[in-house]
């Protein structure tokens, strides 16, 4: 199974706060996770970046 390492960047401050893996076959589109951003000091949407 091709699990790819992706980075999750805060959509507000653009910092890459998280690294995760994702199965491209199950999630071919860009994923967005609601996660805590230590720079914004709140939960924001984190978008997949490469
Ligand atoms: Zn942020």
mmCIF file of the protein (N, C-alpha, C, O) and its ligand, coordinates in Angstrom:
data_MODEL
# 
_entry.id   MODEL 
# 
loop_
_entity.id 
_entity.type 
_entity.pdbx_number_of_molecules 
1 polymer     1 
2 non-polymer 1 
# 
_entity_poly.entity_id                      1 
_entity_poly.type                           'polypeptide(L)' 
_entity_poly.nstd_linkage                   no 
_entity_poly.nstd_monomer                   no 
_entity_poly.pdbx_seq_one_letter_code       
;(UNK)(UNK)(UNK)(UNK)(UNK)(UNK)(UNK)(UNK)(UNK)(UNK)(UNK)(UNK)(UNK)(UNK)(UNK)(UNK)
(UNK)(UNK)(UNK)(UNK)(UNK)(UNK)(UNK)(UNK)(UNK)(UNK)(UNK)(UNK)(UNK)(UNK)(UNK)(UNK)
(UNK)(UNK)(UNK)(UNK)(UNK)(UNK)(UNK)(UNK)(UNK)(UNK)(UNK)(UNK)(UNK)(UNK)(UNK)(UNK)
(UNK)(UNK)
;
_entity_poly.pdbx_seq_one_letter_code_can   XXXXXXXXXXXXXXXXXXXXXXXXXXXXXXXXXXXXXXXXXXXXXXXXXX 
_entity_poly.pdbx_strand_id                 A 
# 
loop_
_entity_poly_seq.entity_id 
_entity_poly_seq.num 
_entity_poly_seq.mon_id 
_entity_poly_seq.hetero 
1 1  UNK n 
1 2  UNK n 
1 3  UNK n 
1 4  UNK n 
1 5  UNK n 
1 6  UNK n 
1 7  UNK n 
1 8  UNK n 
1 9  UNK n 
1 10 UNK n 
1 11 UNK n 
1 12 UNK n 
1 13 UNK n 
1 14 UNK n 
1 15 UNK n 
1 16 UNK n 
1 17 UNK n 
1 18 UNK n 
1 19 UNK n 
1 20 UNK n 
1 21 UNK n 
1 22 UNK n 
1 23 UNK n 
1 24 UNK n 
1 25 UNK n 
1 26 UNK n 
1 27 UNK n 
1 28 UNK n 
1 29 UNK n 
1 30 UNK n 
1 31 UNK n 
1 32 UNK n 
1 33 UNK n 
1 34 UNK n 
1 35 UNK n 
1 36 UNK n 
1 37 UNK n 
1 38 UNK n 
1 39 UNK n 
1 40 UNK n 
1 41 UNK n 
1 42 UNK n 
1 43 UNK n 
1 44 UNK n 
1 45 UNK n 
1 46 UNK n 
1 47 UNK n 
1 48 UNK n 
1 49 UNK n 
1 50 UNK n 
# 
loop_
_struct_asym.id 
_struct_asym.entity_id 
A 1 
B 2 
# 
loop_
_chem_comp.id 
_chem_comp.type 
_chem_comp.mon_nstd_flag 
UNK 'L-peptide linking' . 
ZN  non-polymer         . 
# 
_pdbx_entity_nonpoly.entity_id   2 
_pdbx_entity_nonpoly.name        ? 
_pdbx_entity_nonpoly.comp_id     ZN 
# 
_pdbx_nonpoly_scheme.asym_id         B 
_pdbx_nonpoly_scheme.entity_id       2 
_pdbx_nonpoly_scheme.mon_id          ZN 
_pdbx_nonpoly_scheme.ndb_seq_num     1 
_pdbx_nonpoly_scheme.pdb_seq_num     101 
_pdbx_nonpoly_scheme.auth_seq_num    101 
_pdbx_nonpoly_scheme.pdb_mon_id      ZN 
_pdbx_nonpoly_scheme.auth_mon_id     ZN 
_pdbx_nonpoly_scheme.pdb_strand_id   A 
_pdbx_nonpoly_scheme.pdb_ins_code    . 
# 
loop_
_atom_site.group_PDB 
_atom_site.id 
_atom_site.type_symbol 
_atom_site.label_atom_id 
_atom_site.label_alt_id 
_atom_site.label_comp_id 
_atom_site.label_asym_id 
_atom_site.label_entity_id 
_atom_site.label_seq_id 
_atom_site.pdbx_PDB_ins_code 
_atom_site.Cartn_x 
_atom_site.Cartn_y 
_atom_site.Cartn_z 
_atom_site.occupancy 
_atom_site.B_iso_or_equiv 
_atom_site.pdbx_formal_charge 
_atom_site.auth_seq_id 
_atom_site.auth_comp_id 
_atom_site.auth_asym_id 
_atom_site.auth_atom_id 
_atom_site.pdbx_PDB_model_num 
ATOM   1   N  N  . UNK A 1 1  ? 0.835  -1.201 0.000  1.00 0.00 ? 1   UNK A N  1 
ATOM   2   C  CA . UNK A 1 1  ? 0.000  0.000  0.000  1.00 0.00 ? 1   UNK A CA 1 
ATOM   3   C  C  . UNK A 1 1  ? 0.874  1.256  0.000  1.00 0.00 ? 1   UNK A C  1 
ATOM   4   O  O  . UNK A 1 1  ? 1.748  1.389  0.856  1.00 0.00 ? 1   UNK A O  1 
ATOM   5   N  N  . UNK A 1 2  ? 0.661  2.161  -0.922 1.00 0.00 ? 2   UNK A N  1 
ATOM   6   C  CA . UNK A 1 2  ? 1.500  3.360  -0.976 1.00 0.00 ? 2   UNK A CA 1 
ATOM   7   C  C  . UNK A 1 2  ? 1.080  4.399  0.053  1.00 0.00 ? 2   UNK A C  1 
ATOM   8   O  O  . UNK A 1 2  ? 0.193  5.217  -0.193 1.00 0.00 ? 2   UNK A O  1 
ATOM   9   N  N  . UNK A 1 3  ? 1.716  4.353  1.182  1.00 0.00 ? 3   UNK A N  1 
ATOM   10  C  CA . UNK A 1 3  ? 1.428  5.375  2.201  1.00 0.00 ? 3   UNK A CA 1 
ATOM   11  C  C  . UNK A 1 3  ? 2.434  6.492  2.041  1.00 0.00 ? 3   UNK A C  1 
ATOM   12  O  O  . UNK A 1 3  ? 3.645  6.276  2.104  1.00 0.00 ? 3   UNK A O  1 
ATOM   13  N  N  . UNK A 1 4  ? 1.921  7.674  1.837  1.00 0.00 ? 4   UNK A N  1 
ATOM   14  C  CA . UNK A 1 4  ? 2.815  8.795  1.595  1.00 0.00 ? 4   UNK A CA 1 
ATOM   15  C  C  . UNK A 1 4  ? 2.892  9.712  2.793  1.00 0.00 ? 4   UNK A C  1 
ATOM   16  O  O  . UNK A 1 4  ? 1.894  9.963  3.468  1.00 0.00 ? 4   UNK A O  1 
ATOM   17  N  N  . UNK A 1 5  ? 4.088  10.210 3.050  1.00 0.00 ? 5   UNK A N  1 
ATOM   18  C  CA . UNK A 1 5  ? 4.250  11.160 4.141  1.00 0.00 ? 5   UNK A CA 1 
ATOM   19  C  C  . UNK A 1 5  ? 3.828  12.539 3.657  1.00 0.00 ? 5   UNK A C  1 
ATOM   20  O  O  . UNK A 1 5  ? 4.299  13.016 2.624  1.00 0.00 ? 5   UNK A O  1 
ATOM   21  N  N  . UNK A 1 6  ? 2.946  13.171 4.403  1.00 0.00 ? 6   UNK A N  1 
ATOM   22  C  CA . UNK A 1 6  ? 2.501  14.502 4.031  1.00 0.00 ? 6   UNK A CA 1 
ATOM   23  C  C  . UNK A 1 6  ? 2.685  15.449 5.221  1.00 0.00 ? 6   UNK A C  1 
ATOM   24  O  O  . UNK A 1 6  ? 2.758  15.022 6.373  1.00 0.00 ? 6   UNK A O  1 
ATOM   25  N  N  . UNK A 1 7  ? 2.756  16.721 4.915  1.00 0.00 ? 7   UNK A N  1 
ATOM   26  C  CA . UNK A 1 7  ? 2.854  17.737 5.951  1.00 0.00 ? 7   UNK A CA 1 
ATOM   27  C  C  . UNK A 1 7  ? 1.539  18.486 6.021  1.00 0.00 ? 7   UNK A C  1 
ATOM   28  O  O  . UNK A 1 7  ? 0.867  18.702 5.011  1.00 0.00 ? 7   UNK A O  1 
ATOM   29  N  N  . UNK A 1 8  ? 1.190  18.875 7.225  1.00 0.00 ? 8   UNK A N  1 
ATOM   30  C  CA . UNK A 1 8  ? -0.033 19.638 7.413  1.00 0.00 ? 8   UNK A CA 1 
ATOM   31  C  C  . UNK A 1 8  ? 0.329  21.056 7.822  1.00 0.00 ? 8   UNK A C  1 
ATOM   32  O  O  . UNK A 1 8  ? 0.980  21.274 8.844  1.00 0.00 ? 8   UNK A O  1 
ATOM   33  N  N  . UNK A 1 9  ? -0.096 22.011 7.019  1.00 0.00 ? 9   UNK A N  1 
ATOM   34  C  CA . UNK A 1 9  ? 0.220  23.409 7.275  1.00 0.00 ? 9   UNK A CA 1 
ATOM   35  C  C  . UNK A 1 9  ? -1.023 24.162 7.711  1.00 0.00 ? 9   UNK A C  1 
ATOM   36  O  O  . UNK A 1 9  ? -2.109 23.971 7.163  1.00 0.00 ? 9   UNK A O  1 
ATOM   37  N  N  . UNK A 1 10 ? -0.851 25.004 8.689  1.00 0.00 ? 10  UNK A N  1 
ATOM   38  C  CA . UNK A 1 10 ? -1.923 25.854 9.162  1.00 0.00 ? 10  UNK A CA 1 
ATOM   39  C  C  . UNK A 1 10 ? -2.360 26.789 8.038  1.00 0.00 ? 10  UNK A C  1 
ATOM   40  O  O  . UNK A 1 10 ? -1.525 27.408 7.378  1.00 0.00 ? 10  UNK A O  1 
ATOM   41  N  N  . UNK A 1 11 ? -3.665 26.887 7.825  1.00 0.00 ? 11  UNK A N  1 
ATOM   42  C  CA . UNK A 1 11 ? -4.150 27.728 6.736  1.00 0.00 ? 11  UNK A CA 1 
ATOM   43  C  C  . UNK A 1 11 ? -4.084 29.207 7.090  1.00 0.00 ? 11  UNK A C  1 
ATOM   44  O  O  . UNK A 1 11 ? -4.227 30.060 6.215  1.00 0.00 ? 11  UNK A O  1 
ATOM   45  N  N  . UNK A 1 12 ? -3.871 29.516 8.358  1.00 0.00 ? 12  UNK A N  1 
ATOM   46  C  CA . UNK A 1 12 ? -3.839 30.928 8.764  1.00 0.00 ? 12  UNK A CA 1 
ATOM   47  C  C  . UNK A 1 12 ? -2.422 31.491 8.799  1.00 0.00 ? 12  UNK A C  1 
ATOM   48  O  O  . UNK A 1 12 ? -2.179 32.581 8.282  1.00 0.00 ? 12  UNK A O  1 
ATOM   49  N  N  . UNK A 1 13 ? -1.483 30.763 9.402  1.00 0.00 ? 13  UNK A N  1 
ATOM   50  C  CA . UNK A 1 13 ? -0.119 31.278 9.494  1.00 0.00 ? 13  UNK A CA 1 
ATOM   51  C  C  . UNK A 1 13 ? 0.840  30.542 8.562  1.00 0.00 ? 13  UNK A C  1 
ATOM   52  O  O  . UNK A 1 13 ? 2.004  30.926 8.442  1.00 0.00 ? 13  UNK A O  1 
ATOM   53  N  N  . UNK A 1 14 ? 0.368  29.503 7.911  1.00 0.00 ? 14  UNK A N  1 
ATOM   54  C  CA . UNK A 1 14 ? 1.129  28.735 6.916  1.00 0.00 ? 14  UNK A CA 1 
ATOM   55  C  C  . UNK A 1 14 ? 2.302  27.951 7.496  1.00 0.00 ? 14  UNK A C  1 
ATOM   56  O  O  . UNK A 1 14 ? 3.169  27.490 6.754  1.00 0.00 ? 14  UNK A O  1 
ATOM   57  N  N  . UNK A 1 15 ? 2.332  27.801 8.794  1.00 0.00 ? 15  UNK A N  1 
ATOM   58  C  CA . UNK A 1 15 ? 3.394  26.992 9.387  1.00 0.00 ? 15  UNK A CA 1 
ATOM   59  C  C  . UNK A 1 15 ? 3.071  25.512 9.234  1.00 0.00 ? 15  UNK A C  1 
ATOM   60  O  O  . UNK A 1 15 ? 1.921  25.086 9.335  1.00 0.00 ? 15  UNK A O  1 
ATOM   61  N  N  . UNK A 1 16 ? 4.122  24.750 8.989  1.00 0.00 ? 16  UNK A N  1 
ATOM   62  C  CA . UNK A 1 16 ? 3.923  23.304 8.890  1.00 0.00 ? 16  UNK A CA 1 
ATOM   63  C  C  . UNK A 1 16 ? 4.050  22.692 10.272 1.00 0.00 ? 16  UNK A C  1 
ATOM   64  O  O  . UNK A 1 16 ? 5.153  22.486 10.777 1.00 0.00 ? 16  UNK A O  1 
ATOM   65  N  N  . UNK A 1 17 ? 2.933  22.411 10.861 1.00 0.00 ? 17  UNK A N  1 
ATOM   66  C  CA . UNK A 1 17 ? 2.930  21.978 12.253 1.00 0.00 ? 17  UNK A CA 1 
ATOM   67  C  C  . UNK A 1 17 ? 2.922  20.469 12.430 1.00 0.00 ? 17  UNK A C  1 
ATOM   68  O  O  . UNK A 1 17 ? 3.367  19.965 13.461 1.00 0.00 ? 17  UNK A O  1 
ATOM   69  N  N  . UNK A 1 18 ? 2.436  19.761 11.466 1.00 0.00 ? 18  UNK A N  1 
ATOM   70  C  CA . UNK A 1 18 ? 2.256  18.323 11.658 1.00 0.00 ? 18  UNK A CA 1 
ATOM   71  C  C  . UNK A 1 18 ? 2.741  17.533 10.456 1.00 0.00 ? 18  UNK A C  1 
ATOM   72  O  O  . UNK A 1 18 ? 2.697  17.994 9.316  1.00 0.00 ? 18  UNK A O  1 
ATOM   73  N  N  . UNK A 1 19 ? 3.200  16.341 10.748 1.00 0.00 ? 19  UNK A N  1 
ATOM   74  C  CA . UNK A 1 19 ? 3.536  15.388 9.701  1.00 0.00 ? 19  UNK A CA 1 
ATOM   75  C  C  . UNK A 1 19 ? 2.690  14.149 9.922  1.00 0.00 ? 19  UNK A C  1 
ATOM   76  O  O  . UNK A 1 19 ? 2.528  13.689 11.052 1.00 0.00 ? 19  UNK A O  1 
ATOM   77  N  N  . UNK A 1 20 ? 2.166  13.625 8.862  1.00 0.00 ? 20  UNK A N  1 
ATOM   78  C  CA . UNK A 1 20 ? 1.366  12.422 8.984  1.00 0.00 ? 20  UNK A CA 1 
ATOM   79  C  C  . UNK A 1 20 ? 1.529  11.595 7.724  1.00 0.00 ? 20  UNK A C  1 
ATOM   80  O  O  . UNK A 1 20 ? 2.184  12.016 6.771  1.00 0.00 ? 20  UNK A O  1 
ATOM   81  N  N  . UNK A 1 21 ? 0.942  10.439 7.727  1.00 0.00 ? 21  UNK A N  1 
ATOM   82  C  CA . UNK A 1 21 ? 0.956  9.632  6.518  1.00 0.00 ? 21  UNK A CA 1 
ATOM   83  C  C  . UNK A 1 21 ? -0.469 9.440  6.053  1.00 0.00 ? 21  UNK A C  1 
ATOM   84  O  O  . UNK A 1 21 ? -1.417 9.498  6.836  1.00 0.00 ? 21  UNK A O  1 
ATOM   85  N  N  . UNK A 1 22 ? -0.593 9.212  4.773  1.00 0.00 ? 22  UNK A N  1 
ATOM   86  C  CA . UNK A 1 22 ? -1.927 9.089  4.216  1.00 0.00 ? 22  UNK A CA 1 
ATOM   87  C  C  . UNK A 1 22 ? -1.888 8.092  3.086  1.00 0.00 ? 22  UNK A C  1 
ATOM   88  O  O  . UNK A 1 22 ? -0.919 8.020  2.330  1.00 0.00 ? 22  UNK A O  1 
ATOM   89  N  N  . UNK A 1 23 ? -2.934 7.337  2.983  1.00 0.00 ? 23  UNK A N  1 
ATOM   90  C  CA . UNK A 1 23 ? -3.058 6.400  1.883  1.00 0.00 ? 23  UNK A CA 1 
ATOM   91  C  C  . UNK A 1 23 ? -3.674 7.111  0.692  1.00 0.00 ? 23  UNK A C  1 
ATOM   92  O  O  . UNK A 1 23 ? -4.836 7.516  0.721  1.00 0.00 ? 23  UNK A O  1 
ATOM   93  N  N  . UNK A 1 24 ? -2.880 7.255  -0.347 1.00 0.00 ? 24  UNK A N  1 
ATOM   94  C  CA . UNK A 1 24 ? -3.325 8.030  -1.506 1.00 0.00 ? 24  UNK A CA 1 
ATOM   95  C  C  . UNK A 1 24 ? -4.511 7.405  -2.222 1.00 0.00 ? 24  UNK A C  1 
ATOM   96  O  O  . UNK A 1 24 ? -5.299 8.102  -2.861 1.00 0.00 ? 24  UNK A O  1 
ATOM   97  N  N  . UNK A 1 25 ? -4.632 6.124  -2.115 1.00 0.00 ? 25  UNK A N  1 
ATOM   98  C  CA . UNK A 1 25 ? -5.736 5.467  -2.799 1.00 0.00 ? 25  UNK A CA 1 
ATOM   99  C  C  . UNK A 1 25 ? -7.062 5.734  -2.089 1.00 0.00 ? 25  UNK A C  1 
ATOM   100 O  O  . UNK A 1 25 ? -8.114 5.836  -2.720 1.00 0.00 ? 25  UNK A O  1 
ATOM   101 N  N  . UNK A 1 26 ? -6.986 5.843  -0.777 1.00 0.00 ? 26  UNK A N  1 
ATOM   102 C  CA . UNK A 1 26 ? -8.206 6.096  -0.014 1.00 0.00 ? 26  UNK A CA 1 
ATOM   103 C  C  . UNK A 1 26 ? -8.563 7.573  -0.008 1.00 0.00 ? 26  UNK A C  1 
ATOM   104 O  O  . UNK A 1 26 ? -9.734 7.947  0.042  1.00 0.00 ? 26  UNK A O  1 
ATOM   105 N  N  . UNK A 1 27 ? -7.511 8.420  -0.061 1.00 0.00 ? 27  UNK A N  1 
ATOM   106 C  CA . UNK A 1 27 ? -7.741 9.866  -0.007 1.00 0.00 ? 27  UNK A CA 1 
ATOM   107 C  C  . UNK A 1 27 ? -6.975 10.550 -1.132 1.00 0.00 ? 27  UNK A C  1 
ATOM   108 O  O  . UNK A 1 27 ? -5.922 11.143 -0.896 1.00 0.00 ? 27  UNK A O  1 
ATOM   109 N  N  . UNK A 1 28 ? -7.489 10.472 -2.334 1.00 0.00 ? 28  UNK A N  1 
ATOM   110 C  CA . UNK A 1 28 ? -6.783 11.081 -3.468 1.00 0.00 ? 28  UNK A CA 1 
ATOM   111 C  C  . UNK A 1 28 ? -6.812 12.602 -3.432 1.00 0.00 ? 28  UNK A C  1 
ATOM   112 O  O  . UNK A 1 28 ? -5.960 13.252 -4.038 1.00 0.00 ? 28  UNK A O  1 
ATOM   113 N  N  . UNK A 1 29 ? -7.769 13.168 -2.738 1.00 0.00 ? 29  UNK A N  1 
ATOM   114 C  CA . UNK A 1 29 ? -7.864 14.628 -2.671 1.00 0.00 ? 29  UNK A CA 1 
ATOM   115 C  C  . UNK A 1 29 ? -7.053 15.155 -1.500 1.00 0.00 ? 29  UNK A C  1 
ATOM   116 O  O  . UNK A 1 29 ? -6.622 14.403 -0.626 1.00 0.00 ? 29  UNK A O  1 
ATOM   117 N  N  . UNK A 1 30 ? -6.857 16.451 -1.506 1.00 0.00 ? 30  UNK A N  1 
ATOM   118 C  CA . UNK A 1 30 ? -6.176 17.106 -0.396 1.00 0.00 ? 30  UNK A CA 1 
ATOM   119 C  C  . UNK A 1 30 ? -7.036 17.025 0.852  1.00 0.00 ? 30  UNK A C  1 
ATOM   120 O  O  . UNK A 1 30 ? -8.237 17.292 0.824  1.00 0.00 ? 30  UNK A O  1 
ATOM   121 N  N  . UNK A 1 31 ? -6.404 16.658 1.924  1.00 0.00 ? 31  UNK A N  1 
ATOM   122 C  CA . UNK A 1 31 ? -7.161 16.510 3.159  1.00 0.00 ? 31  UNK A CA 1 
ATOM   123 C  C  . UNK A 1 31 ? -6.963 17.745 4.030  1.00 0.00 ? 31  UNK A C  1 
ATOM   124 O  O  . UNK A 1 31 ? -5.927 18.408 3.974  1.00 0.00 ? 31  UNK A O  1 
ATOM   125 N  N  . UNK A 1 32 ? -7.972 18.036 4.831  1.00 0.00 ? 32  UNK A N  1 
ATOM   126 C  CA . UNK A 1 32 ? -7.908 19.164 5.755  1.00 0.00 ? 32  UNK A CA 1 
ATOM   127 C  C  . UNK A 1 32 ? -8.256 18.638 7.141  1.00 0.00 ? 32  UNK A C  1 
ATOM   128 O  O  . UNK A 1 32 ? -9.295 18.009 7.338  1.00 0.00 ? 32  UNK A O  1 
ATOM   129 N  N  . UNK A 1 33 ? -7.382 18.901 8.088  1.00 0.00 ? 33  UNK A N  1 
ATOM   130 C  CA . UNK A 1 33 ? -7.635 18.476 9.456  1.00 0.00 ? 33  UNK A CA 1 
ATOM   131 C  C  . UNK A 1 33 ? -7.744 19.695 10.363 1.00 0.00 ? 33  UNK A C  1 
ATOM   132 O  O  . UNK A 1 33 ? -7.039 20.689 10.187 1.00 0.00 ? 33  UNK A O  1 
ATOM   133 N  N  . UNK A 1 34 ? -8.632 19.596 11.321 1.00 0.00 ? 34  UNK A N  1 
ATOM   134 C  CA . UNK A 1 34 ? -8.733 20.645 12.334 1.00 0.00 ? 34  UNK A CA 1 
ATOM   135 C  C  . UNK A 1 34 ? -7.760 20.278 13.454 1.00 0.00 ? 34  UNK A C  1 
ATOM   136 O  O  . UNK A 1 34 ? -7.954 19.298 14.173 1.00 0.00 ? 34  UNK A O  1 
ATOM   137 N  N  . UNK A 1 35 ? -6.700 21.095 13.585 1.00 0.00 ? 35  UNK A N  1 
ATOM   138 C  CA . UNK A 1 35 ? -5.685 20.786 14.588 1.00 0.00 ? 35  UNK A CA 1 
ATOM   139 C  C  . UNK A 1 35 ? -5.259 22.044 15.311 1.00 0.00 ? 35  UNK A C  1 
ATOM   140 O  O  . UNK A 1 35 ? -5.487 23.168 14.863 1.00 0.00 ? 35  UNK A O  1 
ATOM   141 N  N  . UNK A 1 36 ? -4.624 21.803 16.463 1.00 0.00 ? 36  UNK A N  1 
ATOM   142 C  CA . UNK A 1 36 ? -4.164 22.939 17.256 1.00 0.00 ? 36  UNK A CA 1 
ATOM   143 C  C  . UNK A 1 36 ? -2.893 23.521 16.649 1.00 0.00 ? 36  UNK A C  1 
ATOM   144 O  O  . UNK A 1 36 ? -1.946 22.794 16.351 1.00 0.00 ? 36  UNK A O  1 
ATOM   145 N  N  . UNK A 1 37 ? -2.883 24.831 16.469 1.00 0.00 ? 37  UNK A N  1 
ATOM   146 C  CA . UNK A 1 37 ? -1.691 25.512 15.976 1.00 0.00 ? 37  UNK A CA 1 
ATOM   147 C  C  . UNK A 1 37 ? -1.073 26.284 17.129 1.00 0.00 ? 37  UNK A C  1 
ATOM   148 O  O  . UNK A 1 37 ? -1.723 27.133 17.739 1.00 0.00 ? 37  UNK A O  1 
ATOM   149 N  N  . UNK A 1 38 ? 0.194  25.983 17.427 1.00 0.00 ? 38  UNK A N  1 
ATOM   150 C  CA . UNK A 1 38 ? 0.835  26.642 18.565 1.00 0.00 ? 38  UNK A CA 1 
ATOM   151 C  C  . UNK A 1 38 ? 1.216  28.080 18.234 1.00 0.00 ? 38  UNK A C  1 
ATOM   152 O  O  . UNK A 1 38 ? 1.474  28.881 19.132 1.00 0.00 ? 38  UNK A O  1 
ATOM   153 N  N  . UNK A 1 39 ? 1.251  28.406 16.946 1.00 0.00 ? 39  UNK A N  1 
ATOM   154 C  CA . UNK A 1 39 ? 1.575  29.781 16.559 1.00 0.00 ? 39  UNK A CA 1 
ATOM   155 C  C  . UNK A 1 39 ? 0.332  30.667 16.644 1.00 0.00 ? 39  UNK A C  1 
ATOM   156 O  O  . UNK A 1 39 ? 0.403  31.809 17.098 1.00 0.00 ? 39  UNK A O  1 
ATOM   157 N  N  . UNK A 1 40 ? -0.807 30.129 16.203 1.00 0.00 ? 40  UNK A N  1 
ATOM   158 C  CA . UNK A 1 40 ? -2.060 30.869 16.307 1.00 0.00 ? 40  UNK A CA 1 
ATOM   159 C  C  . UNK A 1 40 ? -2.683 30.708 17.689 1.00 0.00 ? 40  UNK A C  1 
ATOM   160 O  O  . UNK A 1 40 ? -3.570 31.470 18.073 1.00 0.00 ? 40  UNK A O  1 
ATOM   161 N  N  . UNK A 1 41 ? -2.214 29.711 18.429 1.00 0.00 ? 41  UNK A N  1 
ATOM   162 C  CA . UNK A 1 41 ? -2.735 29.406 19.776 1.00 0.00 ? 41  UNK A CA 1 
ATOM   163 C  C  . UNK A 1 41 ? -4.229 29.085 19.754 1.00 0.00 ? 41  UNK A C  1 
ATOM   164 O  O  . UNK A 1 41 ? -4.981 29.477 20.647 1.00 0.00 ? 41  UNK A O  1 
ATOM   165 N  N  . UNK A 1 42 ? -4.628 28.376 18.733 1.00 0.00 ? 42  UNK A N  1 
ATOM   166 C  CA . UNK A 1 42 ? -6.020 27.929 18.649 1.00 0.00 ? 42  UNK A CA 1 
ATOM   167 C  C  . UNK A 1 42 ? -6.119 26.821 17.609 1.00 0.00 ? 42  UNK A C  1 
ATOM   168 O  O  . UNK A 1 42 ? -5.155 26.524 16.903 1.00 0.00 ? 42  UNK A O  1 
ATOM   169 N  N  . UNK A 1 43 ? -7.284 26.224 17.529 1.00 0.00 ? 43  UNK A N  1 
ATOM   170 C  CA . UNK A 1 43 ? -7.496 25.208 16.511 1.00 0.00 ? 43  UNK A CA 1 
ATOM   171 C  C  . UNK A 1 43 ? -7.808 25.870 15.186 1.00 0.00 ? 43  UNK A C  1 
ATOM   172 O  O  . UNK A 1 43 ? -8.673 26.741 15.094 1.00 0.00 ? 43  UNK A O  1 
ATOM   173 N  N  . UNK A 1 44 ? -7.092 25.443 14.167 1.00 0.00 ? 44  UNK A N  1 
ATOM   174 C  CA . UNK A 1 44 ? -7.302 25.984 12.828 1.00 0.00 ? 44  UNK A CA 1 
ATOM   175 C  C  . UNK A 1 44 ? -7.349 24.810 11.846 1.00 0.00 ? 44  UNK A C  1 
ATOM   176 O  O  . UNK A 1 44 ? -7.032 23.674 12.196 1.00 0.00 ? 44  UNK A O  1 
ATOM   177 N  N  . UNK A 1 45 ? -7.744 25.108 10.636 1.00 0.00 ? 45  UNK A N  1 
ATOM   178 C  CA . UNK A 1 45 ? -7.696 24.101 9.592  1.00 0.00 ? 45  UNK A CA 1 
ATOM   179 C  C  . UNK A 1 45 ? -6.260 23.914 9.126  1.00 0.00 ? 45  UNK A C  1 
ATOM   180 O  O  . UNK A 1 45 ? -5.551 24.883 8.856  1.00 0.00 ? 45  UNK A O  1 
ATOM   181 N  N  . UNK A 1 46 ? -5.841 22.662 9.035  1.00 0.00 ? 46  UNK A N  1 
ATOM   182 C  CA . UNK A 1 46 ? -4.506 22.360 8.547  1.00 0.00 ? 46  UNK A CA 1 
ATOM   183 C  C  . UNK A 1 46 ? -4.626 21.624 7.230  1.00 0.00 ? 46  UNK A C  1 
ATOM   184 O  O  . UNK A 1 46 ? -5.275 20.581 7.136  1.00 0.00 ? 46  UNK A O  1 
ATOM   185 N  N  . UNK A 1 47 ? -4.001 22.173 6.233  1.00 0.00 ? 47  UNK A N  1 
ATOM   186 C  CA . UNK A 1 47 ? -4.125 21.633 4.896  1.00 0.00 ? 47  UNK A CA 1 
ATOM   187 C  C  . UNK A 1 47 ? -2.897 20.827 4.529  1.00 0.00 ? 47  UNK A C  1 
ATOM   188 O  O  . UNK A 1 47 ? -1.788 21.105 4.983  1.00 0.00 ? 47  UNK A O  1 
ATOM   189 N  N  . UNK A 1 48 ? -3.113 19.850 3.720  1.00 0.00 ? 48  UNK A N  1 
ATOM   190 C  CA . UNK A 1 48 ? -2.017 19.015 3.254  1.00 0.00 ? 48  UNK A CA 1 
ATOM   191 C  C  . UNK A 1 48 ? -1.105 19.790 2.296  1.00 0.00 ? 48  UNK A C  1 
ATOM   192 O  O  . UNK A 1 48 ? -1.566 20.413 1.341  1.00 0.00 ? 48  UNK A O  1 
ATOM   193 N  N  . UNK A 1 49 ? 0.179  19.735 2.574  1.00 0.00 ? 49  UNK A N  1 
ATOM   194 C  CA . UNK A 1 49 ? 1.157  20.304 1.652  1.00 0.00 ? 49  UNK A CA 1 
ATOM   195 C  C  . UNK A 1 49 ? 2.264  19.279 1.424  1.00 0.00 ? 49  UNK A C  1 
ATOM   196 O  O  . UNK A 1 49 ? 2.396  18.324 2.189  1.00 0.00 ? 49  UNK A O  1 
ATOM   197 N  N  . UNK A 1 50 ? 3.047  19.473 0.389  1.00 0.00 ? 50  UNK A N  1 
ATOM   198 C  CA . UNK A 1 50 ? 4.108  18.524 0.133  1.00 0.00 ? 50  UNK A CA 1 
ATOM   199 C  C  . UNK A 1 50 ? 5.481  19.116 0.341  1.00 0.00 ? 50  UNK A C  1 
ATOM   200 O  O  . UNK A 1 50 ? 6.485  18.427 0.161  1.00 0.00 ? 50  UNK A O  1 
HETATM 201 ZN ZN . ZN  B 2 .  ? -1.349 28.846 12.603 1.00 0.00 ? 101 ZN  A ZN 1 
# 
